[in-house]
């Protein structure tokens, strides 16, 4: 099988999906690392500051200053409420930065699969016209999944606020289980919408429909791979954070109350930035490769990828939907 880029042009095994993501980082680090590092700094610095502020609010001296635990707790809750606008702004920044990174990294993967160069300026020029659509897609997916979860929790919350019987509250709480299952099914079914939007230049609705069609029949496989990659990403991020945690412990003294000083805050932020810089390309790259893999399995995308890479004996074709397979 031809392998002009980071993966062989055939249906991929799980190990090949993972190795392809790591090969992406090794081969295109000059493009990928600036993208991931910029996003990591933009998202992790304000997040670290907000989390530290919330930590100080909850564990600070205000809880024991007046001698009235209830009054101090209300004071802390009021302080936390004051942080909600800043937390909202931080989340908005994270979504925008994450969308930008996703758009550019997906395009890098599409070039890496056929062995083409992916200079940062060229990737940015290609990604820029589709950023607003991808941002809208990201917001829509969050609203759909979050709406299903909220709807499953709402009856139990209403029953609790209305002082319903314990049996009624317990019965309504059970609605959380099917609601969570539906939300998970939707989230996995929409996993491939971002690559479809970026690589096929489709609209938001068309990209969602494309994702549902590509995932259909392979839901459990894509779910398992997504969970596996998420776990591996968390392990890698945790391992990266260990040196910074040890450095914090040494600088503050073993057993000291770390996490609130300027040094602790700086080390924690640096660890989070490095972890995000390393894991973000792997997570996004695996999703893009899953999209490629599904199209290879369903639409013989490997033929057009081989033709695009200049492998002898291949010519570009069109799939049954009329889309170019590249």
ChimeraX attribute file (.defattr): number of C-alpha atoms within 10 A of each C-alpha:
attribute: neighborCount
match mode: 1-to-1
recipient: residues
	/A:1	8
	/A:2	15
	/A:3	16
	/A:4	19
	/A:5	22
	/A:6	24
	/A:7	24
	/A:8	17
	/A:9	23
	/A:10	17
	/A:11	20
	/A:12	19
	/A:13	10
	/A:14	17
	/A:15	9
	/A:16	17
	/A:17	24
	/A:18	22
	/A:19	15
	/A:20	24
	/A:21	23
	/A:22	19
	/A:23	19
	/A:24	24
	/A:25	20
	/A:26	12
	/A:27	15
	/A:28	18
	/A:29	14
	/A:30	13
	/A:31	19
	/A:32	25
	/A:33	16
	/A:34	13
	/A:35	23
	/A:36	27
	/A:37	19
	/A:38	15
	/A:39	23
	/A:40	25
	/A:41	19
	/A:42	18
	/A:43	23
	/A:44	22
	/A:45	18
	/A:46	19
	/A:47	21
	/A:48	18
	/A:49	16
	/A:50	17
	/A:51	14
	/A:52	16
	/A:53	16
	/A:54	20
	/A:55	14
	/A:56	16
	/A:57	20
	/A:58	18
	/A:59	11
	/A:60	13
	/A:61	11
	/A:62	17
	/A:63	19
	/A:64	13
	/A:65	11
	/A:66	11
	/A:67	10
	/A:68	10
	/A:69	13
	/A:70	11
	/A:71	15
	/A:72	18
	/A:73	16
	/A:74	12
	/A:75	16
	/A:76	20
	/A:77	15
	/A:78	12
	/A:79	15
	/A:80	17
	/A:81	13
	/A:82	11
	/A:83	16
	/A:84	13
	/A:85	10
	/A:86	14
	/A:87	19
	/A:88	11
	/A:89	13
	/A:90	20
	/A:91	15
	/A:92	13
	/A:93	17
	/A:94	19
	/A:95	16
	/A:96	20
	/A:97	20
	/A:98	20
	/A:99	22
	/A:100	22
	/A:101	23
	/A:102	27
	/A:103	25
	/A:104	25
	/A:105	27
	/A:106	25
	/A:107	21
	/A:108	25
	/A:109	30
	/A:110	22
	/A:111	20
	/A:112	21
	/A:113	22
	/A:114	26
	/A:115	18
	/A:116	15
	/A:117	14
	/A:118	19
	/A:119	13
	/A:120	16
	/A:121	10
	/A:122	13
	/A:123	19
	/A:124	17
	/A:125	11
	/A:126	14
	/A:127	22
	/A:128	12
	/A:129	12
	/A:130	18
	/A:131	20
	/A:132	14
	/A:133	17
	/A:134	25
	/A:135	19
	/A:136	14
	/A:137	22
	/A:138	18
	/A:139	14
	/A:140	15
	/A:141	17
	/A:142	13
	/A:143	13
	/A:144	14
	/A:145	19
	/A:146	15
	/A:147	14
	/A:148	21
	/A:149	21
	/A:150	16
	/A:151	14
	/A:152	22
	/A:153	19
	/A:154	16
	/A:155	19
	/A:156	21
	/A:157	14
	/A:158	13
	/A:159	17
	/A:160	17
	/A:161	9
	/A:162	10
	/A:163	11
	/A:164	13
	/A:165	11
	/A:166	11
	/A:167	9
	/A:168	14
	/A:169	18
	/A:170	14
	/A:171	13
	/A:172	19
	/A:173	18
	/A:174	14
	/A:175	17
	/A:176	20
	/A:177	13
	/A:178	13
	/A:179	19
	/A:180	19
	/A:181	13
	/A:182	15
	/A:183	20
	/A:184	16
	/A:185	15
	/A:186	16
	/A:187	17
	/A:188	18
	/A:189	23
	/A:190	22
	/A:191	23
	/A:192	27
	/A:193	30
	/A:194	27
	/A:195	29
	/A:196	24
	/A:197	24
	/A:198	24
	/A:199	19
	/A:200	16
	/A:201	14
	/A:202	18
	/A:203	18
	/A:204	20
	/A:205	13
	/A:206	15
	/A:207	24
	/A:208	23
	/A:209	16
	/A:210	20
	/A:211	23
	/A:212	19
	/A:213	16
	/A:214	25
	/A:215	22
	/A:216	11
	/A:217	10
	/A:218	12
	/A:219	15
	/A:220	13
	/A:221	12
	/A:222	22
	/A:223	17
	/A:224	12
	/A:225	18
	/A:226	18
	/A:227	12
	/A:228	14
	/A:229	20
	/A:230	15
	/A:231	12
	/A:232	16
	/A:233	19
	/A:234	15
	/A:235	13
	/A:236	15
	/A:237	20
	/A:238	15
	/A:239	13
	/A:240	18
	/A:241	20
	/A:242	12
	/A:243	13
	/A:244	19
	/A:245	18
	/A:246	13
	/A:247	15
	/A:248	22
	/A:249	17
	/A:250	12
	/A:251	13
	/A:252	16
	/A:253	11
	/A:254	11
	/A:255	8
	/A:256	11
	/A:257	11
	/A:258	17
	/A:259	19
	/A:260	13
	/A:261	13
	/A:262	10
	/A:263	15
	/A:264	20
	/A:265	19
	/A:266	18
	/A:267	20
	/A:268	20
	/A:269	22
	/A:270	19
	/A:271	22
	/A:272	24
	/A:273	24
	/A:274	18
	/A:275	21
	/A:276	24
	/A:277	22
	/A:278	22
	/A:279	22
	/A:280	23
	/A:281	26
	/A:282	26
	/A:283	19
	/A:284	21
	/A:285	27
	/A:286	26
	/A:287	26
	/A:288	27
	/A:289	25
	/A:290	24
	/A:291	22
	/A:292	29
	/A:293	23
	/A:294	21
	/A:295	18
	/A:296	20
	/A:297	14
	/A:298	14
	/A:299	18
	/A:300	20
	/A:301	25
	/A:302	25
	/A:303	21
	/A:304	24
	/A:305	27
	/A:306	25
	/A:307	18
	/A:308	19
	/A:309	19
	/A:310	14
	/A:311	16
	/A:312	9
	/A:313	8
	/A:314	15
	/A:315	13
	/A:316	15
	/A:317	16
	/A:318	14
	/A:319	15
	/A:320	10
	/A:321	8
	/A:322	8
	/A:323	10
	/A:324	13
	/A:325	23
	/A:326	21
